[in-house]
């Protein structure tokens, strides 16, 4: 049961180690956006709810999406497939409004590392097969298969969102193209991944994961660089260490 609970947390939150490492803590009483100012000027996190767009509809049903929506999905799929390496900064907002910052590196297929700025001792690493949430100070880590987390959609070498996912909503305005994917896991429940990309350049701006209990974790990314090649050593999951005595 413990593995199922950890899988549920990581799969639902994608990269929310603050909650994953405190899996026994009581759930937040309610969702509310942070009232703190964004730490960097380029970041403007958009609230996850409501999603502006057509009513949810399931892929595979005739007439679910019109030609304009299908064209948007094709462009997003092309962007996600074309990005093979990506480094940048991120800001994460959890269900309780807590805001944390850090840096990330992606190497497709399947590899990512999120490092949180001090004082957080947390890092999230995917090595192509597994995802681990590590606390360096406590020397604890929780590992689940990458295939059980929404991260796999962002880390796939090639992806056709219309064919490979349960696409439930496609919408666009002058600022963002918004794609919503829903998935169900037997041991985890149903979660949603909402990706928001720039309406003009189709560059990834942020994503929100809604867990089976309805809590949102949003990650906004900026200062993106697709030319820098991350060090392959970044994606090695270390053997669990002894606690840091400090």
KATA-V818313 format. One record per pair of residues at least 4 apart in sequence whose ideal C-beta (glycine too) atoms are under 8 Angstrom apart, sorted by the first residue. I is the first residue (numbers start at 1). J is the second residue. Records with the same first field share a line. If there is no record, write none. Layout:
I=J ; J
This chain:
1=5
2=6
3=7 ; 144
4=8 ; 187 ; 188
5=9 ; 23
6=10 ; 20 ; 23 ; 142 ; 143 ; 144
7=11 ; 144 ; 145 ; 148 ; 185 ; 187 ; 188
8=12 ; 185 ; 187 ; 188 ; 189 ; 211 ; 212
9=13 ; 16 ; 19 ; 20 ; 23 ; 142 ; 211
10=14 ; 20 ; 131 ; 133 ; 142 ; 144 ; 148 ; 149
11=144 ; 148 ; 149 ; 150 ; 185 ; 188 ; 191
12=188 ; 189 ; 191 ; 209 ; 210 ; 211 ; 212 ; 213 ; 215
13=19 ; 20 ; 209 ; 211 ; 217
14=149 ; 150 ; 151 ; 193 ; 207 ; 209 ; 217 ; 219
15=92 ; 114 ; 124 ; 151 ; 217 ; 219
16=20 ; 92 ; 94 ; 209 ; 217
17=21 ; 116 ; 122 ; 123 ; 124 ; 133 ; 134 ; 135
18=22 ; 94 ; 98 ; 100 ; 120 ; 122
19=23 ; 25 ; 94 ; 95 ; 217
20=133 ; 142
21=122 ; 133 ; 135 ; 140 ; 142
27=95 ; 213 ; 215
28=95 ; 96 ; 215
31=49 ; 95 ; 214 ; 215 ; 216
32=96 ; 97
33=45 ; 47 ; 93 ; 97
34=45 ; 93 ; 97 ; 98 ; 99
35=97
36=97 ; 99
38=43 ; 44 ; 45 ; 91
39=43 ; 91 ; 99 ; 101
40=89 ; 91 ; 101 ; 222
42=222 ; 223
43=91 ; 220 ; 222
44=220
45=91 ; 93 ; 206 ; 218 ; 220
46=176 ; 196 ; 206 ; 218
48=194 ; 208 ; 210 ; 216 ; 218
49=216
51=169 ; 171 ; 178 ; 180 ; 194
52=171 ; 173 ; 178
53=169 ; 170 ; 171 ; 172 ; 178 ; 180
54=69 ; 169 ; 170 ; 171
55=169
56=168 ; 169 ; 180 ; 182
57=61 ; 64 ; 65 ; 168 ; 169
58=64 ; 166 ; 167 ; 168
59=64 ; 65 ; 162 ; 165 ; 166 ; 167 ; 168
60=64
65=69 ; 70 ; 73 ; 162 ; 167 ; 170
66=70
67=71
68=72
69=73 ; 170
70=74 ; 162
71=75
72=76 ; 170 ; 172 ; 177 ; 179
73=77 ; 161 ; 162 ; 167 ; 170 ; 179
74=78 ; 162
75=79 ; 177 ; 202
76=80 ; 161 ; 177 ; 179 ; 195 ; 197 ; 202
77=81 ; 159 ; 160 ; 161 ; 162
78=82 ; 202
79=83 ; 197 ; 202 ; 203 ; 204
80=153 ; 154 ; 156 ; 159 ; 161 ; 204
81=156 ; 157 ; 158 ; 159
83=106 ; 108 ; 204 ; 226
84=107 ; 108 ; 157 ; 226
85=105 ; 106 ; 107 ; 108 ; 226 ; 227 ; 228 ; 229 ; 230
86=104 ; 105 ; 106 ; 224 ; 225 ; 226
87=103 ; 104 ; 105 ; 106 ; 224 ; 225 ; 228 ; 230
88=103 ; 104 ; 221 ; 222 ; 223 ; 224 ; 225
89=101 ; 102 ; 103 ; 104 ; 221 ; 222 ; 223
90=101 ; 102 ; 103 ; 104 ; 114 ; 219 ; 220 ; 221 ; 222
91=99 ; 100 ; 101 ; 219 ; 220 ; 222
92=99 ; 100 ; 101 ; 102 ; 217 ; 218 ; 219 ; 220
93=97 ; 98 ; 99 ; 217 ; 218 ; 219 ; 220
94=98 ; 100 ; 217
95=215 ; 216 ; 217
100=116 ; 117 ; 120
101=116 ; 117
102=114 ; 115 ; 116 ; 117 ; 120
103=114 ; 115 ; 117
104=112 ; 113 ; 114 ; 115 ; 221
105=112 ; 113 ; 230 ; 234 ; 235
106=111 ; 112 ; 154 ; 155 ; 230
107=111 ; 112 ; 229 ; 230 ; 232 ; 234 ; 235
108=155 ; 156 ; 157
109=128 ; 155 ; 156 ; 157
110=126 ; 127 ; 128 ; 129 ; 146 ; 152 ; 155 ; 156 ; 157
111=126 ; 127 ; 128 ; 155 ; 235
112=124 ; 125 ; 126 ; 151 ; 154 ; 155 ; 235
113=123 ; 124 ; 125 ; 126 ; 230 ; 234 ; 235
114=123 ; 124 ; 125
115=123
116=120 ; 121 ; 122 ; 123
121=135 ; 136 ; 137 ; 138
122=133 ; 134 ; 135 ; 136
123=133 ; 134 ; 136
124=131 ; 132 ; 133 ; 134
125=131 ; 132 ; 134 ; 234 ; 235 ; 236 ; 237
126=130 ; 131 ; 132 ; 146 ; 151 ; 155 ; 235
127=235 ; 236 ; 237
128=146 ; 235
129=145 ; 146
130=143 ; 144 ; 145 ; 146 ; 237
131=143 ; 144 ; 145 ; 146 ; 149 ; 151
132=141 ; 142 ; 143 ; 237
133=141 ; 142 ; 143
134=140 ; 141 ; 238
135=139 ; 140 ; 141
136=241 ; 244
137=243 ; 244 ; 246
138=243 ; 244
139=240 ; 241 ; 242 ; 243 ; 244
140=240
141=237 ; 240
143=237
144=148 ; 149
145=149
146=151 ; 152 ; 155
147=152
148=185 ; 188
150=154 ; 181 ; 183 ; 191 ; 193 ; 209
151=155
152=156
153=159 ; 161 ; 165 ; 181 ; 193 ; 195
154=195 ; 204 ; 207
156=164
159=164 ; 165
160=164
161=165 ; 167 ; 179 ; 181
162=167
165=181 ; 183
166=181 ; 182 ; 183
167=179 ; 180 ; 181
168=180 ; 181 ; 182 ; 192
169=178 ; 179 ; 180
170=177 ; 178 ; 179 ; 180
171=177 ; 178
172=176 ; 177 ; 178 ; 199
173=199
174=199
175=198 ; 199
176=196 ; 197 ; 198 ; 199 ; 205
177=196 ; 197 ; 198 ; 199 ; 202
178=194 ; 195 ; 196 ; 197
179=194 ; 195 ; 196 ; 197
180=192 ; 193 ; 194 ; 195
181=192 ; 193 ; 194 ; 195
182=190 ; 191 ; 192 ; 193
183=190 ; 191 ; 192 ; 193
184=188 ; 189 ; 190
185=189 ; 191
188=212
189=211 ; 212
190=212
191=209 ; 210 ; 211 ; 212
192=209 ; 210
193=207 ; 208 ; 209
194=207 ; 208 ; 209 ; 210
195=204 ; 206 ; 207
196=204 ; 205 ; 206 ; 207 ; 208
197=202 ; 203 ; 204 ; 205
198=202 ; 203 ; 205
203=224
204=221 ; 224
205=220 ; 221 ; 222
206=218 ; 219 ; 220 ; 221
207=218 ; 219
208=216 ; 217 ; 218 ; 219
209=216 ; 217
210=214 ; 215 ; 216
211=215 ; 216 ; 217
230=234 ; 235
232=236
